[in-house]
Amino acid sequence: MMTNSSKLYRVLAIIAASAVMMAAGCGDDDGGGSSSPEGKCNALAKKICGRVWNCDGDYSSVGACEADAKAGINCRNAVDVDSSYDQCMSDVGKLTCPWSLPSSCFGVILTK
């Protein structure tokens, strides 16, 4: 039986896409504001967990889910988001239990 946390990690692997970036092209480091790639990544993790954290009962809180999601997507190393980010956020807002990741979210967060 797949637990919520193992499903979350499988989904996070789909969301995050590795990007080879040159140091000069890494963008600004503004601490993860909502318009930065890190901020957008954090917002996505928060939105996913806000919708599904208690689907299988593996998390005691939405905060515990968010911490796992941010680490799993590797938000601290986010360097860009795909053009489907806004659609992904909209689609995530419609998630219900049982859930699966919307295709608009595949590879939406690019990390270094």
Contacts in CASP RR format, 6 or more apart in sequence:
PFRMAT RR
TARGET T0000
AUTHOR 0000-0000-0000
METHOD contacts of the structure
MODEL  1
MMTNSSKLYRVLAIIAASAVMMAAGCGDDDGGGSSSPEGKCNALAKKICG
RVWNCDGDYSSVGACEADAKAGINCRNAVDVDSSYDQCMSDVGKLTCPWS
LPSSCFGVILTK
2 10 0 8 1.000
3 56 0 8 1.000
3 58 0 8 1.000
4 52 0 8 1.000
4 53 0 8 1.000
4 55 0 8 1.000
4 56 0 8 1.000
4 57 0 8 1.000
4 58 0 8 1.000
4 59 0 8 1.000
5 58 0 8 1.000
5 59 0 8 1.000
5 68 0 8 1.000
7 56 0 8 1.000
8 48 0 8 1.000
8 65 0 8 1.000
8 68 0 8 1.000
8 69 0 8 1.000
9 68 0 8 1.000
9 72 0 8 1.000
11 48 0 8 1.000
11 100 0 8 1.000
11 101 0 8 1.000
12 69 0 8 1.000
12 72 0 8 1.000
12 73 0 8 1.000
13 72 0 8 1.000
14 101 0 8 1.000
14 105 0 8 1.000
14 106 0 8 1.000
14 107 0 8 1.000
15 44 0 8 1.000
15 73 0 8 1.000
15 101 0 8 1.000
15 105 0 8 1.000
15 106 0 8 1.000
15 107 0 8 1.000
15 108 0 8 1.000
15 109 0 8 1.000
16 72 0 8 1.000
16 73 0 8 1.000
16 74 0 8 1.000
16 107 0 8 1.000
16 109 0 8 1.000
16 110 0 8 1.000
16 111 0 8 1.000
17 82 0 8 1.000
17 107 0 8 1.000
17 108 0 8 1.000
17 109 0 8 1.000
17 110 0 8 1.000
17 111 0 8 1.000
18 110 0 8 1.000
18 111 0 8 1.000
18 112 0 8 1.000
19 79 0 8 1.000
19 80 0 8 1.000
19 110 0 8 1.000
19 111 0 8 1.000
19 112 0 8 1.000
20 112 0 8 1.000
21 79 0 8 1.000
21 112 0 8 1.000
25 79 0 8 1.000
26 79 0 8 1.000
26 112 0 8 1.000
27 79 0 8 1.000
28 36 0 8 1.000
30 36 0 8 1.000
31 38 0 8 1.000
31 39 0 8 1.000
32 38 0 8 1.000
32 39 0 8 1.000
32 42 0 8 1.000
33 39 0 8 1.000
34 40 0 8 1.000
34 43 0 8 1.000
36 78 0 8 1.000
37 78 0 8 1.000
37 79 0 8 1.000
37 80 0 8 1.000
37 81 0 8 1.000
37 109 0 8 1.000
37 110 0 8 1.000
38 75 0 8 1.000
38 76 0 8 1.000
38 78 0 8 1.000
39 75 0 8 1.000
39 78 0 8 1.000
40 78 0 8 1.000
40 81 0 8 1.000
40 85 0 8 1.000
40 109 0 8 1.000
41 70 0 8 1.000
41 73 0 8 1.000
41 75 0 8 1.000
41 78 0 8 1.000
41 81 0 8 1.000
41 109 0 8 1.000
42 70 0 8 1.000
42 75 0 8 1.000
43 89 0 8 1.000
44 73 0 8 1.000
44 85 0 8 1.000
44 88 0 8 1.000
44 89 0 8 1.000
44 92 0 8 1.000
44 105 0 8 1.000
44 108 0 8 1.000
44 109 0 8 1.000
45 66 0 8 1.000
45 69 0 8 1.000
45 70 0 8 1.000
45 73 0 8 1.000
45 75 0 8 1.000
46 66 0 8 1.000
46 69 0 8 1.000
47 89 0 8 1.000
47 92 0 8 1.000
47 93 0 8 1.000
48 65 0 8 1.000
48 69 0 8 1.000
48 92 0 8 1.000
48 95 0 8 1.000
49 59 0 8 1.000
49 62 0 8 1.000
49 63 0 8 1.000
49 65 0 8 1.000
49 66 0 8 1.000
49 69 0 8 1.000
50 62 0 8 1.000
50 65 0 8 1.000
50 66 0 8 1.000
51 92 0 8 1.000
51 93 0 8 1.000
51 95 0 8 1.000
51 96 0 8 1.000
51 99 0 8 1.000
52 65 0 8 1.000
52 95 0 8 1.000
52 97 0 8 1.000
52 99 0 8 1.000
53 59 0 8 1.000
53 61 0 8 1.000
53 62 0 8 1.000
53 63 0 8 1.000
53 64 0 8 1.000
53 65 0 8 1.000
53 66 0 8 1.000
54 97 0 8 1.000
55 97 0 8 1.000
55 98 0 8 1.000
55 99 0 8 1.000
56 97 0 8 1.000
59 65 0 8 1.000
59 68 0 8 1.000
70 76 0 8 1.000
73 109 0 8 1.000
73 111 0 8 1.000
74 109 0 8 1.000
74 111 0 8 1.000
75 109 0 8 1.000
77 111 0 8 1.000
77 112 0 8 1.000
78 109 0 8 1.000
78 110 0 8 1.000
78 111 0 8 1.000
79 110 0 8 1.000
79 111 0 8 1.000
79 112 0 8 1.000
80 110 0 8 1.000
81 108 0 8 1.000
81 109 0 8 1.000
81 110 0 8 1.000
82 107 0 8 1.000
82 108 0 8 1.000
82 109 0 8 1.000
82 110 0 8 1.000
84 104 0 8 1.000
84 105 0 8 1.000
84 108 0 8 1.000
85 108 0 8 1.000
87 104 0 8 1.000
88 102 0 8 1.000
88 104 0 8 1.000
88 105 0 8 1.000
88 108 0 8 1.000
90 104 0 8 1.000
91 102 0 8 1.000
91 104 0 8 1.000
91 105 0 8 1.000
92 102 0 8 1.000
92 105 0 8 1.000
94 102 0 8 1.000
95 102 0 8 1.000
END
